[in-house]
Amino acid sequence: MRIRSTTILAVRHNGEVAIGGDGQVTMNTSVMKSDASKIRPLLGGKVWCGFAGSTADAFALLERFESMLKDYPGNVPKAATELAKQWRTDRAMRRLEALMVVVDAQQTLLLSGTGDVIQPTDGILGIGSGGNYATAAAKALVKHSSLSAEEIVLASLKIAADIDIYTNDNIKIHRVEAV
């Protein structure tokens, strides 16, 4: 049985940062849950992390990432790099199947099990089954509208929900104070 879930989108635009995700979890051809929360605050809400993939794997990674953030306070890129190195080289962690989007006041990062820590040039990052649709919509809205980052995330996730059958319109968005 294949479980599919989620679209996560982060947008950094005009001095604002927003991260949002839908709530759908699908198993084979059935919607198992429509209101899952796939975005979590870390360090008391200074850092937000959205995940796509296996939930248990994502929670294991979230715990390790929060530990790394405590080891490297104020240095999200260093914590992300250390987690990615460990994720790639540790025998047990290597099997974890998830992607993570991490945002704070200054950084937007993608973390993967292949050792990737990627900061998008334009501050727009989408993952999950509808990630590419949401990213495309966000890029267009950034260029051709005067919407806020939060409004762009909402509109883009709704567009992804209209296209991707594994994404719904039960959307949760969090703003992060940008520097």
C-alpha positions in Angstrom: 0.0 0.0 0.0 1.4 3.4 -0.9 0.6 6.3 1.3 0.7 9.7 -0.4 0.4 13.0 1.4 0.9 16.6 1.3 1.9 19.7 -0.4 4.1 22.2 1.5 5.0 25.6 0.2 7.2 28.3 1.5 7.3 31.9 0.1 9.7 34.7 1.0 8.4 37.9 -0.6 8.6 41.6 0.1 10.2 41.1 3.6 7.6 38.5 4.6 7.9 34.7 5.0 5.0 32.2 5.0 4.9 28.5 5.0 1.8 26.5 4.5 0.5 23.0 3.8 -2.6 21.1 3.1 -4.1 18.4 5.3 -4.7 15.4 3.1 -3.2 11.9 3.7 -4.1 9.4 1.1 -3.7 5.6 1.2 -4.0 4.0 -2.2 -7.2 5.5 -3.6 -8.7 6.5 -0.2 -8.4 9.8 1.7 -7.5 8.6 5.2 -7.3 12.0 6.8 -8.1 15.5 5.6 -6.9 17.7 8.4 -3.4 16.5 9.2 -0.9 19.2 10.3 2.4 18.8 8.5 4.1 22.0 9.6 5.7 22.2 13.0 7.3 25.0 15.1 10.8 24.4 16.4 12.8 26.5 19.0 9.6 28.1 20.3 8.4 29.2 16.8 11.6 30.8 15.6 12.0 28.1 13.0 9.2 26.3 11.2 9.5 23.0 9.4 7.2 21.4 6.9 7.5 17.8 5.8 6.4 15.5 3.1 6.8 11.7 3.0 6.5 9.2 5.8 5.1 10.8 8.9 7.1 8.6 11.3 10.3 9.3 9.4 9.5 13.0 9.3 9.0 13.2 13.1 12.2 11.3 13.7 14.0 13.9 11.5 12.2 16.8 13.2 13.5 15.6 16.6 17.1 15.3 15.3 16.9 18.6 13.5 15.7 20.4 16.6 18.6 18.8 18.5 21.0 20.1 15.8 19.4 23.6 16.2 20.2 23.5 19.9 23.8 22.4 19.1 24.2 25.3 16.6 22.0 28.1 18.1 21.2 30.8 15.6 22.8 28.9 12.7 20.0 27.2 10.8 22.2 26.4 7.7 24.9 24.7 9.9 22.2 22.7 11.8 20.6 21.7 8.4 24.0 20.7 6.9 24.8 18.6 10.0 21.4 16.8 9.8 21.8 16.2 6.1 25.3 14.7 6.6 24.0 12.4 9.4 20.8 11.5 7.4 22.9 10.5 4.4 25.7 8.6 6.3 23.9 7.0 9.3 22.8 3.4 8.4 19.4 3.7 10.1 18.7 7.3 9.1 19.5 6.6 5.5 16.3 4.6 5.2 14.1 7.6 6.3 11.9 8.7 3.5 10.9 12.4 3.8 11.7 15.8 2.6 11.8 18.9 4.8 11.3 22.6 4.2 12.8 24.8 6.9 12.2 28.5 7.3 13.3 31.1 9.8 13.7 34.9 9.7 16.6 34.7 7.2 16.7 31.2 5.6 14.5 29.0 3.4 16.0 25.5 3.0 15.2 22.2 1.5 16.7 19.1 3.3 16.7 15.7 1.8 18.1 12.3 2.6 20.5 12.4 -0.3 22.5 15.1 1.6 20.9 18.1 -0.1 20.6 21.4 1.7 19.3 23.8 -0.9 18.4 27.4 -0.6 16.2 28.6 -3.5 17.3 31.7 -5.2 13.9 33.3 -5.3 12.7 32.2 -1.8 10.0 29.9 -3.2 10.1 26.3 -2.3 7.5 23.5 -2.7 7.6 19.8 -1.8 5.2 16.9 -1.9 2.8 15.6 -4.4 1.5 19.1 -5.4 4.8 20.9 -4.7 5.6 21.7 -8.3 2.1 23.0 -9.0 2.2 25.2 -5.9 5.7 26.4 -6.7 4.7 27.4 -10.3 1.6 29.2 -9.1 3.7 31.1 -6.4 6.3 32.1 -8.9 3.6 33.6 -11.2 1.9 35.4 -8.3 5.1 36.9 -7.0 5.8 38.3 -10.5 2.3 39.4 -11.4 0.5 40.4 -8.2 0.8 42.6 -5.2 -0.2 39.8 -2.8 1.6 39.2 0.5 3.6 36.1 1.1 0.8 34.6 3.1 -1.8 35.3 0.4 0.5 33.8 -2.2 0.9 30.6 -0.2 -2.8 30.3 0.3 -3.7 31.0 -3.4 -0.9 28.7 -4.7 -1.9 25.8 -2.4 -5.5 26.2 -3.5 -4.4 26.0 -7.1 -2.4 22.8 -6.3 -5.4 21.4 -4.6 -7.4 22.0 -7.8 -4.9 20.0 -9.9 -3.3 17.4 -7.6 -5.6 14.6 -6.3 -3.3 14.1 -3.3 -3.7 17.7 -2.1 -6.8 19.2 -0.5 -7.9 22.7 0.4 -7.7 22.3 4.2 -4.8 24.7 4.3 -2.8 25.8 7.3 -0.4 28.8 7.0 2.2 30.2 9.4 3.9 33.5 9.1 7.5 33.9 10.2 8.9 37.3 11.1 11.6 38.1 8.5 14.7 40.2 8.9 
